[in-house]
Amino acid sequence: MSKIIDLNYVKKEQDKFSKYLESTKGINAQTNTLKVSEGQILALASELYEVINESKIHKAYDKNVDRERLIEELSDCLSMIGNIANSLNMDLVVETEITQIENIEKQFIGLNYDILRLNKVSKILFARRKLEELIVPQFINIVYSLGFNLDELKEAYFKKMEENYSNPKFMES
């Protein structure tokens, strides 16, 4: 059974944060460009790698997972997905099956592949469809497969955004 998942709160919050950075630090996030930049692809891939590292799925010798750090890294991925959705000027509402994956390594590899090829599609509609039909559903299934739910992810996301607004590195002159 498929479920409709509305992540537009992320898109709106990322837009608000981008405007905050632009007004306070002169950092232009370049939203609504109707394309995905290499920087955005690297940012999302980098955050995915941090999730992999924190989940320790690739470390048979170390299964001591810090769940708070792991959900924080998942929320960072969500932020990057929101930034990409803003660039593509698209809603973040998806219909997907939620499943816990047995071979999560394969899911990470597939998601990584789709992220790294996101800017290889020449038409904006294809990029939007790839984000909506492949990247977001795979990400959501990873969240569930790591033992979290969307409410926990949302809570971690807003906690991290609160930290981002008060983070001294954004406040330096």
N, C-alpha and C positions, 0 to 999 in steps of 0.2 A: 504494500500500500504506500503510495507516495504522499509526501507531506509538503505543504507550501511553507517556505521559510523566508521571512522578511528580514533582511539585514540592512535595510535602508538607514537605520539609525547610525550605522558605521559610516555610510556615505556622507550623511549630514554632519556628523561629528568631525570627520576628516576634513570636510570643506570648511567648517568653522575653524578648525585648528590651522589649516593652511592660510586662512585669512588673518588669523592671529599672528602667525609667523611673518606674514608679509607686512602687516602693520607695525609690528614691534621690531623686527630684525631685517626687513627688506628681502626676505627669502620668498621667491616666487615659485609656487608649486606647479604652476602652469596647468590648471585644471581645464577641462573641456577642450582639450587639444584634438580630440577625436583620434588619438593614436596612443600607443603604449611605447614609452621610451625605454631605451636599454637600461637606464638607471632604475626605472620602476621594476623591470624584470629582475635585475640583480638584487634589488632591495627585497623583493618577494622571495626569490630563491635563497638569499642569505638568511632570511627569517625562517624559511623552511628548514635549512640546514641546522639552525639553532634549535628548532623543535626536535630534529633527529638526534642531535647531540644530547639534549636534555632528556629525551625519552630513553636513550641508551639501548635502543632496539638492536643496534649493531655491535654492542659490547657484551658478549656472553659472560665476560668476567666481572661485570659491574652492573648489577640490577637495582642499585640503590637510587631510585628516582626521586628528585625533589619536585613533588607535584605542584607546588606553588610556582616554582620557576618554569615548569613545563606549561602550565596554563597561561603564564605571562608571555611566553614565547608564542603560543598559539594566538594570543590576542594581538601580538605584534604582526603576525601573518595577516590577521583580519584587518588590521590598519592598512597594510599594503594593498590588500584586495580592495578596500574602500577607496584608496587613492587611485587605483587603476579604474575602478568604476566611475569615479569623478572625471578622469581624463577621457573616458569613453562616453561620458554623459549618459549613463544608463542606470536603471534601477537595479538594486540588489535584492530581487525577489526571485527565488528559484523554487521549482518543484522537483523534488528528488526523493528517492528511496533512502531511508536511513538504515544503514547496516553496519554491524560490527564486522570488521574484516579480519579474517584469520591470518592472511599473509600481508601484514601491514607494510613490510619492506617493499613488496611489489607496488602497493598503493603509493608509497613515498616516491618510488622511482617513476611511476606514471605521472604523478602530480608534477614532479620536477621536470620531466620531459615536456609536459604541456605548458608549464610556466616559461621554460627557456625558448619555446617556439611561439610564444604569444605574439611577438611582433613580426612573425614570418607571414602572417595572413595580411593580404593587401587591402582587403575591404573591411571597413569598420563593422559592418554587420557580422562578419565572420569572427572578428575579435570579440565582439560582444557575446556572440553565441558560444565561443570557446570558453569565455569566462563563466557564463551562465550554465552551460551544460556539462562542462568538464572540470574546470578548476574549482569552483565553489562546491559542487557536490562531493568531489574527492576530498576537499579540505574538511567538509562537515563530517564525512565518514571517518576521517582520521581523528577528528575531535572525539567522536563517540568511541572509536576503537581504542583510544588511549584512556578511556574511562571517564570522560567528561560529558556534560550535556551543554546545550546552547545557553541555558540560563547562567551556568557557571562561566562560560566563555564571555557572555555579555557583562557579567559582573567584573571579571578580570580586565576586560577591555576598558570599562569606564574607570576602574582603579588606575590602570596604566595611563589613561588620558589625563587624569587628575595629576599624576606625577609629572607627565610631560609639560603641563602648564606651569607647574611650580619648579621644574628642573632648572638649577642654576646655569647649565650650559646654554639654555635658551635665553637666559636673562643677562648674560655677559654682554658688555659693550664691545 
